[in-house]
């Protein structure tokens, strides 16, 4: 019985000595992931008919992720991201002069919320009609 107790004590001490350093590393906090090389650019775009976003229920919504690669549910994500980068953001989108629209008043409101190149964005614009909305850029608001 004495030898059994001695072997059990020896085995316990050996296991503790061998396994203790391993359990310490398992409990250590994980290393922080390296920062991304790209500033985040992830947007949610909505559109609906009405005077303002507060008075309108969105009829369609898409997502647009531009960094590190274009993706999302936007039908032309790559074109929309390229257009936004070239313009320098949503506020700088220019109208296309080659498109003629009727003067029909059927307001369309577009909202954009999210992050563009690492900065929080909240954008709302009401257009006179669908045609006028589609003249802003070539693909950002076309969904």
MODELLER restraints for C-alpha pairs under 7 A, 6 or more apart:
rsr = mdl.restraints
at = mdl.atoms
rsr.add(forms.Gaussian(group=physical.xy_distance, feature=features.Distance(at['CA:38:A'], at['CA:67:A']), mean=6.15, stdev=0.5))
rsr.add(forms.Gaussian(group=physical.xy_distance, feature=features.Distance(at['CA:38:A'], at['CA:68:A']), mean=6.05, stdev=0.5))
rsr.add(forms.Gaussian(group=physical.xy_distance, feature=features.Distance(at['CA:39:A'], at['CA:67:A']), mean=6.96, stdev=0.5))
rsr.add(forms.Gaussian(group=physical.xy_distance, feature=features.Distance(at['CA:39:A'], at['CA:117:A']), mean=4.88, stdev=0.5))
rsr.add(forms.Gaussian(group=physical.xy_distance, feature=features.Distance(at['CA:39:A'], at['CA:118:A']), mean=4.81, stdev=0.5))
rsr.add(forms.Gaussian(group=physical.xy_distance, feature=features.Distance(at['CA:40:A'], at['CA:67:A']), mean=5.85, stdev=0.5))
rsr.add(forms.Gaussian(group=physical.xy_distance, feature=features.Distance(at['CA:40:A'], at['CA:115:A']), mean=6.51, stdev=0.5))
rsr.add(forms.Gaussian(group=physical.xy_distance, feature=features.Distance(at['CA:40:A'], at['CA:116:A']), mean=6.58, stdev=0.5))
rsr.add(forms.Gaussian(group=physical.xy_distance, feature=features.Distance(at['CA:40:A'], at['CA:117:A']), mean=5.40, stdev=0.5))
rsr.add(forms.Gaussian(group=physical.xy_distance, feature=features.Distance(at['CA:40:A'], at['CA:118:A']), mean=4.99, stdev=0.5))
rsr.add(forms.Gaussian(group=physical.xy_distance, feature=features.Distance(at['CA:41:A'], at['CA:65:A']), mean=5.66, stdev=0.5))
rsr.add(forms.Gaussian(group=physical.xy_distance, feature=features.Distance(at['CA:41:A'], at['CA:66:A']), mean=5.24, stdev=0.5))
rsr.add(forms.Gaussian(group=physical.xy_distance, feature=features.Distance(at['CA:41:A'], at['CA:67:A']), mean=5.52, stdev=0.5))
rsr.add(forms.Gaussian(group=physical.xy_distance, feature=features.Distance(at['CA:41:A'], at['CA:115:A']), mean=5.15, stdev=0.5))
rsr.add(forms.Gaussian(group=physical.xy_distance, feature=features.Distance(at['CA:41:A'], at['CA:116:A']), mean=4.32, stdev=0.5))
rsr.add(forms.Gaussian(group=physical.xy_distance, feature=features.Distance(at['CA:41:A'], at['CA:117:A']), mean=5.03, stdev=0.5))
rsr.add(forms.Gaussian(group=physical.xy_distance, feature=features.Distance(at['CA:41:A'], at['CA:118:A']), mean=6.41, stdev=0.5))
rsr.add(forms.Gaussian(group=physical.xy_distance, feature=features.Distance(at['CA:42:A'], at['CA:64:A']), mean=5.72, stdev=0.5))
rsr.add(forms.Gaussian(group=physical.xy_distance, feature=features.Distance(at['CA:42:A'], at['CA:65:A']), mean=4.28, stdev=0.5))
rsr.add(forms.Gaussian(group=physical.xy_distance, feature=features.Distance(at['CA:42:A'], at['CA:66:A']), mean=6.39, stdev=0.5))
rsr.add(forms.Gaussian(group=physical.xy_distance, feature=features.Distance(at['CA:42:A'], at['CA:114:A']), mean=5.76, stdev=0.5))
rsr.add(forms.Gaussian(group=physical.xy_distance, feature=features.Distance(at['CA:42:A'], at['CA:115:A']), mean=5.31, stdev=0.5))
rsr.add(forms.Gaussian(group=physical.xy_distance, feature=features.Distance(at['CA:42:A'], at['CA:116:A']), mean=6.41, stdev=0.5))
rsr.add(forms.Gaussian(group=physical.xy_distance, feature=features.Distance(at['CA:43:A'], at['CA:63:A']), mean=5.71, stdev=0.5))
rsr.add(forms.Gaussian(group=physical.xy_distance, feature=features.Distance(at['CA:43:A'], at['CA:64:A']), mean=5.07, stdev=0.5))
rsr.add(forms.Gaussian(group=physical.xy_distance, feature=features.Distance(at['CA:43:A'], at['CA:65:A']), mean=6.28, stdev=0.5))
rsr.add(forms.Gaussian(group=physical.xy_distance, feature=features.Distance(at['CA:43:A'], at['CA:112:A']), mean=6.44, stdev=0.5))
rsr.add(forms.Gaussian(group=physical.xy_distance, feature=features.Distance(at['CA:43:A'], at['CA:113:A']), mean=5.65, stdev=0.5))
rsr.add(forms.Gaussian(group=physical.xy_distance, feature=features.Distance(at['CA:43:A'], at['CA:114:A']), mean=4.45, stdev=0.5))
rsr.add(forms.Gaussian(group=physical.xy_distance, feature=features.Distance(at['CA:43:A'], at['CA:115:A']), mean=6.05, stdev=0.5))
rsr.add(forms.Gaussian(group=physical.xy_distance, feature=features.Distance(at['CA:44:A'], at['CA:61:A']), mean=6.91, stdev=0.5))
rsr.add(forms.Gaussian(group=physical.xy_distance, feature=features.Distance(at['CA:44:A'], at['CA:62:A']), mean=5.81, stdev=0.5))
rsr.add(forms.Gaussian(group=physical.xy_distance, feature=features.Distance(at['CA:44:A'], at['CA:63:A']), mean=4.57, stdev=0.5))
rsr.add(forms.Gaussian(group=physical.xy_distance, feature=features.Distance(at['CA:44:A'], at['CA:64:A']), mean=6.33, stdev=0.5))
rsr.add(forms.Gaussian(group=physical.xy_distance, feature=features.Distance(at['CA:44:A'], at['CA:112:A']), mean=5.59, stdev=0.5))
rsr.add(forms.Gaussian(group=physical.xy_distance, feature=features.Distance(at['CA:44:A'], at['CA:113:A']), mean=5.38, stdev=0.5))
rsr.add(forms.Gaussian(group=physical.xy_distance, feature=features.Distance(at['CA:44:A'], at['CA:114:A']), mean=6.19, stdev=0.5))
rsr.add(forms.Gaussian(group=physical.xy_distance, feature=features.Distance(at['CA:45:A'], at['CA:61:A']), mean=5.54, stdev=0.5))
rsr.add(forms.Gaussian(group=physical.xy_distance, feature=features.Distance(at['CA:45:A'], at['CA:62:A']), mean=5.35, stdev=0.5))
rsr.add(forms.Gaussian(group=physical.xy_distance, feature=features.Distance(at['CA:45:A'], at['CA:63:A']), mean=6.23, stdev=0.5))
rsr.add(forms.Gaussian(group=physical.xy_distance, feature=features.Distance(at['CA:45:A'], at['CA:111:A']), mean=5.66, stdev=0.5))
rsr.add(forms.Gaussian(group=physical.xy_distance, feature=features.Distance(at['CA:45:A'], at['CA:112:A']), mean=4.50, stdev=0.5))
rsr.add(forms.Gaussian(group=physical.xy_distance, feature=features.Distance(at['CA:45:A'], at['CA:113:A']), mean=6.73, stdev=0.5))
rsr.add(forms.Gaussian(group=physical.xy_distance, feature=features.Distance(at['CA:46:A'], at['CA:58:A']), mean=5.93, stdev=0.5))
rsr.add(forms.Gaussian(group=physical.xy_distance, feature=features.Distance(at['CA:46:A'], at['CA:60:A']), mean=5.59, stdev=0.5))
rsr.add(forms.Gaussian(group=physical.xy_distance, feature=features.Distance(at['CA:46:A'], at['CA:61:A']), mean=4.23, stdev=0.5))
rsr.add(forms.Gaussian(group=physical.xy_distance, feature=features.Distance(at['CA:46:A'], at['CA:62:A']), mean=6.53, stdev=0.5))
rsr.add(forms.Gaussian(group=physical.xy_distance, feature=features.Distance(at['CA:46:A'], at['CA:110:A']), mean=5.62, stdev=0.5))
rsr.add(forms.Gaussian(group=physical.xy_distance, feature=features.Distance(at['CA:46:A'], at['CA:111:A']), mean=5.23, stdev=0.5))
rsr.add(forms.Gaussian(group=physical.xy_distance, feature=features.Distance(at['CA:46:A'], at['CA:112:A']), mean=6.56, stdev=0.5))
rsr.add(forms.Gaussian(group=physical.xy_distance, feature=features.Distance(at['CA:47:A'], at['CA:58:A']), mean=5.42, stdev=0.5))
rsr.add(forms.Gaussian(group=physical.xy_distance, feature=features.Distance(at['CA:47:A'], at['CA:59:A']), mean=5.96, stdev=0.5))
rsr.add(forms.Gaussian(group=physical.xy_distance, feature=features.Distance(at['CA:47:A'], at['CA:60:A']), mean=5.49, stdev=0.5))
rsr.add(forms.Gaussian(group=physical.xy_distance, feature=features.Distance(at['CA:47:A'], at['CA:61:A']), mean=6.57, stdev=0.5))
rsr.add(forms.Gaussian(group=physical.xy_distance, feature=features.Distance(at['CA:47:A'], at['CA:108:A']), mean=6.96, stdev=0.5))
rsr.add(forms.Gaussian(group=physical.xy_distance, feature=features.Distance(at['CA:47:A'], at['CA:109:A']), mean=5.65, stdev=0.5))
rsr.add(forms.Gaussian(group=physical.xy_distance, feature=features.Distance(at['CA:47:A'], at['CA:110:A']), mean=4.50, stdev=0.5))
rsr.add(forms.Gaussian(group=physical.xy_distance, feature=features.Distance(at['CA:47:A'], at['CA:111:A']), mean=6.52, stdev=0.5))
rsr.add(forms.Gaussian(group=physical.xy_distance, feature=features.Distance(at['CA:48:A'], at['CA:56:A']), mean=6.29, stdev=0.5))
rsr.add(forms.Gaussian(group=physical.xy_distance, feature=features.Distance(at['CA:48:A'], at['CA:57:A']), mean=6.29, stdev=0.5))
rsr.add(forms.Gaussian(group=physical.xy_distance, feature=features.Distance(at['CA:48:A'], at['CA:58:A']), mean=4.60, stdev=0.5))
rsr.add(forms.Gaussian(group=physical.xy_distance, feature=features.Distance(at['CA:48:A'], at['CA:59:A']), mean=4.88, stdev=0.5))
rsr.add(forms.Gaussian(group=physical.xy_distance, feature=features.Distance(at['CA:48:A'], at['CA:60:A']), mean=6.81, stdev=0.5))
rsr.add(forms.Gaussian(group=physical.xy_distance, feature=features.Distance(at['CA:48:A'], at['CA:108:A']), mean=5.71, stdev=0.5))
rsr.add(forms.Gaussian(group=physical.xy_distance, feature=features.Distance(at['CA:48:A'], at['CA:109:A']), mean=5.50, stdev=0.5))
rsr.add(forms.Gaussian(group=physical.xy_distance, feature=features.Distance(at['CA:48:A'], at['CA:110:A']), mean=6.78, stdev=0.5))
rsr.add(forms.Gaussian(group=physical.xy_distance, feature=features.Distance(at['CA:49:A'], at['CA:56:A']), mean=6.49, stdev=0.5))
rsr.add(forms.Gaussian(group=physical.xy_distance, feature=features.Distance(at['CA:49:A'], at['CA:107:A']), mean=5.78, stdev=0.5))
rsr.add(forms.Gaussian(group=physical.xy_distance, feature=features.Distance(at['CA:49:A'], at['CA:108:A']), mean=4.44, stdev=0.5))
rsr.add(forms.Gaussian(group=physical.xy_distance, feature=features.Distance(at['CA:49:A'], at['CA:109:A']), mean=6.08, stdev=0.5))
rsr.add(forms.Gaussian(group=physical.xy_distance, feature=features.Distance(at['CA:50:A'], at['CA:56:A']), mean=5.39, stdev=0.5))
rsr.add(forms.Gaussian(group=physical.xy_distance, feature=features.Distance(at['CA:50:A'], at['CA:107:A']), mean=5.24, stdev=0.5))
rsr.add(forms.Gaussian(group=physical.xy_distance, feature=features.Distance(at['CA:50:A'], at['CA:108:A']), mean=5.63, stdev=0.5))
rsr.add(forms.Gaussian(group=physical.xy_distance, feature=features.Distance(at['CA:50:A'], at['CA:109:A']), mean=6.21, stdev=0.5))
rsr.add(forms.Gaussian(group=physical.xy_distance, feature=features.Distance(at['CA:51:A'], at['CA:107:A']), mean=5.87, stdev=0.5))
rsr.add(forms.Gaussian(group=physical.xy_distance, feature=features.Distance(at['CA:51:A'], at['CA:109:A']), mean=6.68, stdev=0.5))
rsr.add(forms.Gaussian(group=physical.xy_distance, feature=features.Distance(at['CA:51:A'], at['CA:126:A']), mean=6.54, stdev=0.5))
rsr.add(forms.Gaussian(group=physical.xy_distance, feature=features.Distance(at['CA:52:A'], at['CA:109:A']), mean=5.98, stdev=0.5))
rsr.add(forms.Gaussian(group=physical.xy_distance, feature=features.Distance(at['CA:52:A'], at['CA:126:A']), mean=6.54, stdev=0.5))
rsr.add(forms.Gaussian(group=physical.xy_distance, feature=features.Distance(at['CA:53:A'], at['CA:109:A']), mean=6.31, stdev=0.5))
rsr.add(forms.Gaussian(group=physical.xy_distance, feature=features.Distance(at['CA:62:A'], at['CA:73:A']), mean=5.27, stdev=0.5))
rsr.add(forms.Gaussian(group=physical.xy_distance, feature=features.Distance(at['CA:62:A'], at['CA:74:A']), mean=5.28, stdev=0.5))
rsr.add(forms.Gaussian(group=physical.xy_distance, feature=features.Distance(at['CA:63:A'], at['CA:72:A']), mean=4.99, stdev=0.5))
rsr.add(forms.Gaussian(group=physical.xy_distance, feature=features.Distance(at['CA:63:A'], at['CA:73:A']), mean=5.14, stdev=0.5))
rsr.add(forms.Gaussian(group=physical.xy_distance, feature=features.Distance(at['CA:63:A'], at['CA:74:A']), mean=5.78, stdev=0.5))
rsr.add(forms.Gaussian(group=physical.xy_distance, feature=features.Distance(at['CA:64:A'], at['CA:71:A']), mean=6.11, stdev=0.5))
rsr.add(forms.Gaussian(group=physical.xy_distance, feature=features.Distance(at['CA:64:A'], at['CA:72:A']), mean=4.76, stdev=0.5))
rsr.add(forms.Gaussian(group=physical.xy_distance, feature=features.Distance(at['CA:64:A'], at['CA:73:A']), mean=6.56, stdev=0.5))
rsr.add(forms.Gaussian(group=physical.xy_distance, feature=features.Distance(at['CA:64:A'], at['CA:74:A']), mean=5.76, stdev=0.5))
rsr.add(forms.Gaussian(group=physical.xy_distance, feature=features.Distance(at['CA:64:A'], at['CA:77:A']), mean=6.24, stdev=0.5))
rsr.add(forms.Gaussian(group=physical.xy_distance, feature=features.Distance(at['CA:65:A'], at['CA:71:A']), mean=5.11, stdev=0.5))
rsr.add(forms.Gaussian(group=physical.xy_distance, feature=features.Distance(at['CA:65:A'], at['CA:72:A']), mean=5.64, stdev=0.5))
rsr.add(forms.Gaussian(group=physical.xy_distance, feature=features.Distance(at['CA:66:A'], at['CA:81:A']), mean=5.57, stdev=0.5))
rsr.add(forms.Gaussian(group=physical.xy_distance, feature=features.Distance(at['CA:70:A'], at['CA:77:A']), mean=5.58, stdev=0.5))
rsr.add(forms.Gaussian(group=physical.xy_distance, feature=features.Distance(at['CA:70:A'], at['CA:78:A']), mean=5.13, stdev=0.5))
rsr.add(forms.Gaussian(group=physical.xy_distance, feature=features.Distance(at['CA:70:A'], at['CA:81:A']), mean=6.54, stdev=0.5))
rsr.add(forms.Gaussian(group=physical.xy_distance, feature=features.Distance(at['CA:71:A'], at['CA:77:A']), mean=5.70, stdev=0.5))
rsr.add(forms.Gaussian(group=physical.xy_distance, feature=features.Distance(at['CA:74:A'], at['CA:143:A']), mean=6.56, stdev=0.5))
rsr.add(forms.Gaussian(group=physical.xy_distance, feature=features.Distance(at['CA:75:A'], at['CA:143:A']), mean=6.35, stdev=0.5))
rsr.add(forms.Gaussian(group=physical.xy_distance, feature=features.Distance(at['CA:76:A'], at['CA:139:A']), mean=6.63, stdev=0.5))
rsr.add(forms.Gaussian(group=physical.xy_distance, feature=features.Distance(at['CA:79:A'], at['CA:139:A']), mean=6.36, stdev=0.5))
rsr.add(forms.Gaussian(group=physical.xy_distance, feature=features.Distance(at['CA:80:A'], at['CA:139:A']), mean=5.23, stdev=0.5))
rsr.add(forms.Gaussian(group=physical.xy_distance, feature=features.Distance(at['CA:80:A'], at['CA:140:A']), mean=4.57, stdev=0.5))
rsr.add(forms.Gaussian(group=physical.xy_distance, feature=features.Distance(at['CA:84:A'], at['CA:90:A']), mean=6.49, stdev=0.5))
rsr.add(forms.Gaussian(group=physical.xy_distance, feature=features.Distance(at['CA:87:A'], at['CA:93:A']), mean=5.61, stdev=0.5))
rsr.add(forms.Gaussian(group=physical.xy_distance, feature=features.Distance(at['CA:93:A'], at['CA:136:A']), mean=6.22, stdev=0.5))
rsr.add(forms.Gaussian(group=physical.xy_distance, feature=features.Distance(at['CA:93:A'], at['CA:137:A']), mean=5.97, stdev=0.5))
rsr.add(forms.Gaussian(group=physical.xy_distance, feature=features.Distance(at['CA:94:A'], at['CA:136:A']), mean=5.71, stdev=0.5))
rsr.add(forms.Gaussian(group=physical.xy_distance, feature=features.Distance(at['CA:94:A'], at['CA:137:A']), mean=5.97, stdev=0.5))
rsr.add(forms.Gaussian(group=physical.xy_distance, feature=features.Distance(at['CA:95:A'], at['CA:135:A']), mean=5.17, stdev=0.5))
rsr.add(forms.Gaussian(group=physical.xy_distance, feature=features.Distance(at['CA:95:A'], at['CA:136:A']), mean=4.36, stdev=0.5))
rsr.add(forms.Gaussian(group=physical.xy_distance, feature=features.Distance(at['CA:95:A'], at['CA:137:A']), mean=5.89, stdev=0.5))
rsr.add(forms.Gaussian(group=physical.xy_distance, feature=features.Distance(at['CA:96:A'], at['CA:135:A']), mean=5.20, stdev=0.5))
rsr.add(forms.Gaussian(group=physical.xy_distance, feature=features.Distance(at['CA:96:A'], at['CA:136:A']), mean=6.35, stdev=0.5))
rsr.add(forms.Gaussian(group=physical.xy_distance, feature=features.Distance(at['CA:96:A'], at['CA:137:A']), mean=6.41, stdev=0.5))
rsr.add(forms.Gaussian(group=physical.xy_distance, feature=features.Distance(at['CA:99:A'], at['CA:135:A']), mean=6.55, stdev=0.5))
rsr.add(forms.Gaussian(group=physical.xy_distance, feature=features.Distance(at['CA:101:A'], at['CA:131:A']), mean=5.81, stdev=0.5))
rsr.add(forms.Gaussian(group=physical.xy_distance, feature=features.Distance(at['CA:101:A'], at['CA:132:A']), mean=6.38, stdev=0.5))
rsr.add(forms.Gaussian(group=physical.xy_distance, feature=features.Distance(at['CA:104:A'], at['CA:129:A']), mean=6.79, stdev=0.5))
rsr.add(forms.Gaussian(group=physical.xy_distance, feature=features.Distance(at['CA:105:A'], at['CA:128:A']), mean=5.29, stdev=0.5))
rsr.add(forms.Gaussian(group=physical.xy_distance, feature=features.Distance(at['CA:105:A'], at['CA:129:A']), mean=5.88, stdev=0.5))
rsr.add(forms.Gaussian(group=physical.xy_distance, feature=features.Distance(at['CA:106:A'], at['CA:128:A']), mean=5.87, stdev=0.5))
rsr.add(forms.Gaussian(group=physical.xy_distance, feature=features.Distance(at['CA:106:A'], at['CA:129:A']), mean=4.84, stdev=0.5))
rsr.add(forms.Gaussian(group=physical.xy_distance, feature=features.Distance(at['CA:107:A'], at['CA:126:A']), mean=6.47, stdev=0.5))
rsr.add(forms.Gaussian(group=physical.xy_distance, feature=features.Distance(at['CA:107:A'], at['CA:127:A']), mean=5.59, stdev=0.5))
rsr.add(forms.Gaussian(group=physical.xy_distance, feature=features.Distance(at['CA:107:A'], at['CA:128:A']), mean=4.61, stdev=0.5))
rsr.add(forms.Gaussian(group=physical.xy_distance, feature=features.Distance(at['CA:107:A'], at['CA:129:A']), mean=4.99, stdev=0.5))
rsr.add(forms.Gaussian(group=physical.xy_distance, feature=features.Distance(at['CA:108:A'], at['CA:126:A']), mean=5.60, stdev=0.5))
rsr.add(forms.Gaussian(group=physical.xy_distance, feature=features.Distance(at['CA:108:A'], at['CA:127:A']), mean=5.21, stdev=0.5))
rsr.add(forms.Gaussian(group=physical.xy_distance, feature=features.Distance(at['CA:108:A'], at['CA:128:A']), mean=6.46, stdev=0.5))
rsr.add(forms.Gaussian(group=physical.xy_distance, feature=features.Distance(at['CA:108:A'], at['CA:129:A']), mean=5.61, stdev=0.5))
rsr.add(forms.Gaussian(group=physical.xy_distance, feature=features.Distance(at['CA:108:A'], at['CA:130:A']), mean=6.24, stdev=0.5))
rsr.add(forms.Gaussian(group=physical.xy_distance, feature=features.Distance(at['CA:109:A'], at['CA:125:A']), mean=5.71, stdev=0.5))
rsr.add(forms.Gaussian(group=physical.xy_distance, feature=features.Distance(at['CA:109:A'], at['CA:126:A']), mean=4.22, stdev=0.5))
rsr.add(forms.Gaussian(group=physical.xy_distance, feature=features.Distance(at['CA:109:A'], at['CA:127:A']), mean=6.20, stdev=0.5))
rsr.add(forms.Gaussian(group=physical.xy_distance, feature=features.Distance(at['CA:110:A'], at['CA:124:A']), mean=5.67, stdev=0.5))
rsr.add(forms.Gaussian(group=physical.xy_distance, feature=features.Distance(at['CA:110:A'], at['CA:125:A']), mean=5.45, stdev=0.5))
rsr.add(forms.Gaussian(group=physical.xy_distance, feature=features.Distance(at['CA:110:A'], at['CA:126:A']), mean=6.36, stdev=0.5))
rsr.add(forms.Gaussian(group=physical.xy_distance, feature=features.Distance(at['CA:111:A'], at['CA:123:A']), mean=5.46, stdev=0.5))
rsr.add(forms.Gaussian(group=physical.xy_distance, feature=features.Distance(at['CA:111:A'], at['CA:124:A']), mean=4.39, stdev=0.5))
rsr.add(forms.Gaussian(group=physical.xy_distance, feature=features.Distance(at['CA:111:A'], at['CA:125:A']), mean=6.63, stdev=0.5))
rsr.add(forms.Gaussian(group=physical.xy_distance, feature=features.Distance(at['CA:112:A'], at['CA:122:A']), mean=5.77, stdev=0.5))
rsr.add(forms.Gaussian(group=physical.xy_distance, feature=features.Distance(at['CA:112:A'], at['CA:123:A']), mean=4.94, stdev=0.5))
rsr.add(forms.Gaussian(group=physical.xy_distance, feature=features.Distance(at['CA:112:A'], at['CA:124:A']), mean=6.48, stdev=0.5))
rsr.add(forms.Gaussian(group=physical.xy_distance, feature=features.Distance(at['CA:113:A'], at['CA:121:A']), mean=5.53, stdev=0.5))
rsr.add(forms.Gaussian(group=physical.xy_distance, feature=features.Distance(at['CA:113:A'], at['CA:122:A']), mean=4.59, stdev=0.5))
rsr.add(forms.Gaussian(group=physical.xy_distance, feature=features.Distance(at['CA:113:A'], at['CA:123:A']), mean=6.38, stdev=0.5))
rsr.add(forms.Gaussian(group=physical.xy_distance, feature=features.Distance(at['CA:114:A'], at['CA:120:A']), mean=5.87, stdev=0.5))
rsr.add(forms.Gaussian(group=physical.xy_distance, feature=features.Distance(at['CA:114:A'], at['CA:121:A']), mean=5.38, stdev=0.5))
rsr.add(forms.Gaussian(group=physical.xy_distance, feature=features.Distance(at['CA:114:A'], at['CA:122:A']), mean=6.77, stdev=0.5))
rsr.add(forms.Gaussian(group=physical.xy_distance, feature=features.Distance(at['CA:115:A'], at['CA:121:A']), mean=5.48, stdev=0.5))
rsr.add(forms.Gaussian(group=physical.xy_distance, feature=features.Distance(at['CA:127:A'], at['CA:133:A']), mean=5.54, stdev=0.5))
rsr.add(forms.Gaussian(group=physical.xy_distance, feature=features.Distance(at['CA:133:A'], at['CA:141:A']), mean=6.96, stdev=0.5))
rsr.add(forms.Gaussian(group=physical.xy_distance, feature=features.Distance(at['CA:134:A'], at['CA:141:A']), mean=6.36, stdev=0.5))
rsr.add(forms.Gaussian(group=physical.xy_distance, feature=features.Distance(at['CA:134:A'], at['CA:142:A']), mean=6.10, stdev=0.5))
